[in-house]
Amino acid sequence: MTHELTDLANQVSQTLGAKKMMLATAESCTGGGIAQALTDIPGSGDWFDCGFVTYSNTAKNDMLDVSDAVIAQFGAVSEEVAAAMAAGAVANSSADVAVSTTGIAGPTGAVPGKPIGTVCFGWAQGDRVQTERLVFQGDRQAVRAQAVAHALRGLLRFVE
């Protein structure tokens, strides 16, 4: 894990621990990278509930209650799906807050309006959901690493 990810994960640990909040992750393009970064921190069991790696649309639907209609209307890589994934992670866990990612890490998969490097993020707590869409540069590993770091930075902003 990079120094930046270690620092971010430690900040998440301190913040969620102090707020006595439990976290769930819902990941597609990051493939569990957020959960791994966070559970590398000793004591993460005090504030990390679970992680969902829902790469397929079927998994998003079955595990996170993301509706087929939302996926059909907006596409799996959309802020709407990221919002539904984050909300579904909270609803299907014991977590208070969740973070989600869905995107196109490459090297293939680009579609019109969604180039390689497109990642949509969601953060949810109760009825409050925020989303964001960014386009990262670099190869598959670089896109995924940048997405994990951004998801953690966004989580810190969301819960503070």
N, C-alpha and C positions, 0 to 999 in steps of 0.2 A: 504494500500500500504506500502511496506517495506521502510525503510530508504534509501536503495540503489536505489530502483525504483524512489522514490521521488527526490533524488539527480540527477539521470540520466535524468528524465523528466524535471527538472529545467534547467539542462545544455542544453538540446535540445531546450527548450523554449528560453533561452538566445541566443543560436547560431542561430536558425532560425529567431528569431526576429531581431537580429542585421544584418543578411544577407537579410532580407525582403523576405524570401522564404516561400512558402506554401508547406505543407506536406500532402500526402495521405498514408494510410496504406492499405495493401492487406494481410489479415490474413486467414490462414486455421487452423492449429493446436493450435494457440494461441487464437482463438475464440473472437477476439476483445480486448484482453488484452493490446496490445500496444496502441490502440486508447484510452482505458480507462485510462491507466497510464498517457498519455499525456493530455487528456482533464480534468483530475483532477487538472491540473495547471490553476490557474486563468489567464485569458487573452489569453488562447490557441486559441481562435477564430481569433486572429491576425495572426496566422501562421499554424493552422490546418484546412485543407480543408474538408477532408472526410475519412471515413474508409470503406473498403469492407471486409466483412466476407464471404469468398467463400469456404465453407467447401466441397461442392461436386464438382466433375469434371465439371458438367453442369454449375454450378455457375461460376467457373473459366473461362469457355469458354464464357458464355453469358455476364458476367459483366466485365471481364478483357481481353477478346480476346485471351485467351490461347488456342492454336489450339489443336484439338483432336489428331493430328498427333504427336505433342510434348509429350502430355500425354501418348499416346500409346507407343511411342518409349522409353521414359525415365522413365515413371511412375510419378504419381502425386507428390511423394516425391522425388524431384530431383532438382539439381541446375538449370537445364534448365527451369523447371516449375517456380521455384522461380524467375528467371530472367524475364520470360514472365509475371508473376504476377506483379512484380514491374513496368516494362515498361507499362503494361496495366493500372495500377493504375494512372500513370502520364497521359497517353493518354486519359483516360476516366474521368478526373477530371480537376480542375483548379490548380492543384499542380505543383510545380517546381521539387519536389523530392518525392520519395516514398520508403517505406520499405515493404518487404514481408516475410512471413513465411509459410512453408509447411512442415509437419512432422508427426511423429508417437509418440504421447504422451503416448499411452498405456491405459490400461494394455494389450490390444491385438493389432493386426495389423502388427506385425513384418513380414517381408518377407526376403528371402535370400539376404544378403548384406545390409539390412536395418533393424537393430534391433530397438526395442523400445527405444525411446530417440533420434532417428535420426531426426534432424531438418535442413532444408535447408533455407537459407536466401538470399534475393535479395535486392539490393539498386540501384535505377535508378535515373538519372538526364539527360535529353536530350538523347543523343546517348550513354552515359556512363552507363554501368551496371556492378556491381560487385556481386559476389555470394560467398557463403561459406556453407560448410556442417559440422555440429558437431554432436556428440552423447553425450547426457546428461544422467546423472544417476539420479535415484530416481523414485518416483511414478508420476502419471499423473500431479498432481498439481506442483510438483517440476520441472518436465521437462518444463512445460509451463512457470513457473516463470523464470527459467533460460533462456528460449528462449526470453522472453520479454526483460529481462535485456540485453542479448547479442545483440538483434536487435537494442536497443537504443545506446549501445556502438558503434556498427558498423555504425549506422547512423551518430553519431558524428564524427567518423573517415572519413566517406565518404564525408561529406560536408565541412570539414575543410581543 
